[in-house]
Amino acid sequence: MKTLLVRAQEARGRQSQCGFDLRRARARSLRTHFIFRVDTWTPDGESIVEHVADVEDYQLALATYRAACERWPGTPTTLRQGARVIEDSAGACAWLGPTRG
């Protein structure tokens, strides 16, 4: 009875014989550009702390942005389409001025 390791080695041999390499196929099909991106920023808003997500669909991007805002409350977070800022947790209501209670 063949072990799992022997089967895997034989499968790799068959893949290389027929010219198919799964790692190369994955590398060729890996997307690197998406329409929307979600980022967290330093408190002064000068630089990105973490790139949270790249998303192609707007509704999914908005849900991802909102989830990031809930996950890290108080952390400046943006949803951008290229250079255009669609949502900004740090300055979303800054134009309203101070709140009155």
Stockholm file with secondary structure:
# STOCKHOLM 1.0

chainA/1-101         MKTLLVRAQEARGRQSQCGFDLRRARARSLRTHFIFRVDTWTPDGESIVEHVADVEDYQLALATYRAACERWPGTPTTLRQGARVIEDSAGACAWLGPTRG
#=GR chainA/1-101 SS CCCHHHHHHHHHHHHHHTTCCHHHHHHHHCCCCCSEEEEEECTTSSSEEEEEEEESSHHHHHHHHHHHHHHSTTSCEEEEETTEEEEETTTTTGGGCSCCC
#=GC SS_cons         CCCHHHHHHHHHHHHHHTTCCHHHHHHHHCCCCCSEEEEEECTTSSSEEEEEEEESSHHHHHHHHHHHHHHSTTSCEEEEETTEEEEETTTTTGGGCSCCC
//
